[in-house]
Amino acid sequence: MTPLDNETRILELEQENAKLRQEIDDRKLLGESLQVYEHIVSSPQYPKSFVDKNYVYRAVNSAFCEFFGKQRGDVVGRNVAYILGEEMFQGVAKDYLDKSFAGEQVCYDTWFEYSERGRRYMNVHYYPFVDDEGVALGTVVSCHGAGGGRAVG
């Protein structure tokens, strides 16, 4: 290798190194932003979840876990019917989730039977989560119990 080839290679490596340092800085910033986002989402005392188009929980907040007495790892990756029960899923939640997956914002009130909490009257909101092209990837679910009580999402 000639000295000119060496100098060219050194410049290329320095440029690549600078790009990698920038990528590391960007990832650190993203990680910090995600921590702030998780704190904001978990701060309200109302359970929230993200359900994908296969009816699988992809994210839940701390209030959701507390309501059901489950760890996040016991919920994320599981089907909605696993948490709500097959009857409640098929009889109530599935139709509303399908509307939200189609891009419709849904809000309804109904009675839910929870083995952990008994019968609860809930106000439920489904917000479609869409990509940059407007395609629904899933839905964000937020629930509130009647009279200010906590509920499930």
The 8 nearest C-alpha neighbors of each residue, nearest first, counted from 0:
[[1, 4, 5, 2, 3, 8, 6, 7],
 [0, 2, 4, 3, 5, 6, 7, 8],
 [1, 3, 5, 4, 6, 0, 7, 8],
 [2, 4, 6, 1, 5, 7, 0, 8],
 [5, 3, 7, 1, 2, 6, 0, 8],
 [4, 6, 2, 8, 3, 7, 9, 1],
 [5, 7, 9, 3, 8, 4, 2, 10],
 [6, 8, 4, 10, 5, 9, 3, 11],
 [7, 9, 11, 5, 10, 6, 4, 12],
 [10, 8, 6, 12, 11, 7, 5, 13],
 [11, 9, 13, 7, 8, 12, 14, 6],
 [10, 12, 8, 14, 9, 13, 15, 7],
 [13, 11, 15, 9, 14, 10, 16, 8],
 [12, 14, 16, 10, 15, 11, 9, 17],
 [15, 13, 17, 11, 16, 12, 10, 18],
 [14, 16, 12, 18, 17, 13, 11, 19],
 [15, 17, 13, 19, 14, 18, 12, 20],
 [16, 18, 20, 14, 15, 19, 13, 21],
 [19, 17, 15, 21, 16, 20, 22, 14],
 [18, 20, 22, 16, 21, 17, 23, 15],
 [21, 19, 23, 17, 22, 18, 16, 24],
 [22, 20, 24, 18, 19, 23, 25, 17],
 [21, 23, 19, 25, 20, 24, 26, 18],
 [24, 22, 20, 26, 21, 25, 19, 27],
 [23, 25, 21, 27, 22, 26, 20, 28],
 [26, 24, 22, 28, 23, 27, 21, 29],
 [27, 25, 29, 23, 28, 24, 30, 22],
 [28, 26, 30, 24, 29, 25, 23, 31],
 [27, 29, 31, 25, 26, 30, 32, 24],
 [28, 30, 26, 32, 27, 31, 33, 25],
 [31, 29, 27, 33, 32, 28, 26, 34],
 [30, 32, 28, 34, 29, 33, 27, 35],
 [31, 33, 29, 35, 30, 34, 36, 28],
 [32, 34, 36, 30, 35, 31, 37, 29],
 [35, 33, 37, 31, 32, 36, 38, 30],
 [34, 36, 38, 32, 33, 37, 39, 31],
 [35, 37, 33, 39, 38, 34, 32, 40],
 [38, 36, 34, 40, 35, 39, 41, 33],
 [37, 39, 35, 41, 36, 40, 42, 34],
 [40, 38, 36, 42, 37, 41, 35, 43],
 [39, 41, 37, 38, 42, 36, 60, 43],
 [42, 40, 60, 38, 39, 61, 43, 37],
 [43, 41, 39, 40, 38, 44, 61, 62],
 [44, 42, 45, 41, 40, 39, 62, 46],
 [43, 45, 62, 42, 46, 149, 41, 61],
 [46, 44, 43, 149, 62, 143, 142, 47],
 [47, 45, 63, 62, 152, 151, 142, 141],
 [48, 46, 141, 152, 140, 60, 59, 63],
 [47, 49, 59, 140, 58, 152, 139, 50],
 [48, 50, 139, 58, 57, 138, 56, 140],
 [51, 49, 56, 55, 138, 137, 54, 57],
 [50, 52, 137, 53, 55, 54, 136, 138],
 [51, 53, 137, 54, 136, 100, 50, 55],
 [52, 54, 51, 55, 50, 78, 137, 56],
 [55, 53, 52, 51, 78, 79, 50, 56],
 [54, 56, 78, 50, 77, 51, 53, 79],
 [57, 55, 50, 75, 76, 58, 77, 49],
 [56, 58, 75, 49, 50, 76, 55, 51],
 [59, 57, 49, 48, 56, 75, 60, 50],
 [60, 58, 48, 47, 63, 49, 61, 71],
 [59, 61, 41, 63, 62, 47, 46, 48],
 [60, 62, 64, 63, 41, 65, 59, 46],
 [63, 61, 46, 65, 64, 60, 44, 45],
 [64, 62, 46, 66, 61, 60, 65, 151],
 [65, 63, 69, 61, 62, 67, 66, 68],
 [64, 66, 68, 62, 63, 67, 61, 69],
 [65, 67, 63, 64, 68, 62, 151, 150],
 [68, 66, 69, 64, 65, 63, 115, 151],
 [67, 69, 65, 66, 64, 70, 115, 63],
 [70, 68, 64, 67, 73, 71, 65, 74],
 [69, 71, 73, 72, 64, 74, 68, 65],
 [70, 72, 74, 73, 75, 64, 69, 59],
 [73, 71, 70, 74, 75, 76, 69, 77],
 [72, 74, 70, 71, 69, 75, 77, 76],
 [75, 73, 71, 77, 72, 76, 56, 70],
 [76, 74, 56, 57, 77, 72, 58, 71],
 [75, 77, 56, 55, 57, 74, 78, 72],
 [78, 76, 55, 74, 75, 56, 81, 79],
 [77, 79, 55, 80, 81, 54, 56, 76],
 [78, 80, 81, 82, 54, 55, 83, 56],
 [81, 79, 84, 85, 83, 88, 78, 82],
 [82, 80, 79, 78, 84, 83, 77, 85],
 [81, 83, 80, 79, 84, 78, 74, 77],
 [84, 82, 80, 87, 81, 88, 79, 85],
 [85, 83, 80, 81, 87, 86, 82, 88],
 [84, 86, 80, 88, 87, 89, 83, 81],
 [87, 85, 89, 88, 84, 90, 80, 83],
 [88, 86, 90, 91, 84, 89, 85, 83],
 [87, 89, 92, 85, 80, 86, 93, 90],
 [88, 90, 86, 93, 87, 91, 85, 92],
 [91, 89, 87, 88, 86, 92, 93, 94],
 [90, 92, 87, 88, 89, 93, 94, 95],
 [91, 93, 88, 95, 94, 96, 89, 90],
 [92, 94, 96, 95, 89, 88, 91, 97],
 [95, 93, 97, 96, 92, 98, 91, 89],
 [94, 96, 98, 97, 92, 93, 99, 105],
 [95, 97, 99, 93, 98, 94, 92, 100],
 [96, 98, 100, 94, 95, 99, 93, 101],
 [99, 97, 101, 95, 96, 100, 103, 94],
 [98, 100, 103, 96, 102, 127, 101, 97],
 [99, 101, 97, 102, 98, 135, 137, 96],
 [102, 100, 98, 99, 103, 97, 135, 127],
 [103, 101, 99, 100, 127, 135, 104, 98],
 [104, 102, 99, 98, 101, 105, 127, 100],
 [103, 105, 126, 99, 125, 127, 102, 106],
 [106, 104, 125, 124, 103, 99, 95, 126],
 [105, 107, 124, 123, 125, 104, 108, 122],
 [108, 106, 123, 122, 109, 105, 124, 121],
 [109, 107, 122, 121, 123, 120, 106, 110],
 [108, 110, 121, 120, 111, 107, 122, 123],
 [109, 111, 120, 119, 121, 118, 112, 108],
 [112, 110, 119, 118, 120, 113, 109, 121],
 [113, 111, 118, 117, 119, 114, 110, 116],
 [114, 112, 117, 116, 115, 118, 111, 83],
 [113, 115, 117, 116, 112, 118, 83, 84],
 [114, 116, 113, 117, 67, 68, 66, 112],
 [117, 115, 113, 114, 118, 119, 112, 66],
 [116, 118, 113, 112, 114, 115, 119, 111],
 [117, 119, 112, 111, 113, 116, 110, 120],
 [120, 118, 111, 110, 121, 117, 112, 144],
 [121, 119, 110, 109, 145, 144, 111, 118],
 [122, 120, 144, 108, 109, 143, 145, 123],
 [121, 123, 108, 143, 142, 107, 144, 124],
 [122, 124, 142, 107, 106, 141, 121, 108],
 [125, 123, 106, 141, 105, 140, 142, 126],
 [126, 124, 140, 105, 139, 104, 138, 99],
 [125, 127, 104, 139, 138, 128, 99, 124],
 [128, 126, 138, 99, 102, 135, 100, 137],
 [127, 129, 138, 137, 135, 136, 126, 139],
 [130, 128, 135, 134, 133, 136, 127, 131],
 [129, 131, 133, 132, 134, 135, 136, 128],
 [130, 132, 133, 129, 134, 135, 128, 136],
 [133, 131, 130, 134, 129, 135, 136, 128],
 [134, 132, 129, 130, 131, 135, 102, 128],
 [133, 135, 129, 130, 132, 136, 131, 102],
 [136, 134, 129, 128, 137, 100, 127, 102],
 [137, 135, 129, 128, 51, 134, 52, 130],
 [138, 136, 51, 52, 128, 50, 135, 100],
 [137, 139, 127, 128, 126, 50, 49, 125],
 [138, 140, 49, 126, 125, 48, 127, 50],
 [141, 139, 125, 152, 48, 47, 124, 49],
 [142, 140, 47, 152, 124, 123, 46, 125],
 [143, 141, 123, 152, 151, 150, 122, 46],
 [144, 142, 150, 122, 149, 121, 45, 123],
 [143, 145, 148, 121, 150, 149, 147, 120],
 [146, 144, 147, 120, 148, 121, 143, 122],
 [145, 147, 148, 144, 143, 149, 120, 121],
 [148, 146, 145, 144, 149, 143, 150, 45],
 [149, 147, 144, 146, 145, 150, 143, 45],
 [148, 150, 144, 143, 45, 147, 44, 151],
 [149, 151, 144, 143, 142, 46, 45, 121],
 [150, 152, 46, 142, 63, 66, 149, 143],
 [151, 47, 142, 141, 46, 140, 48, 63]]
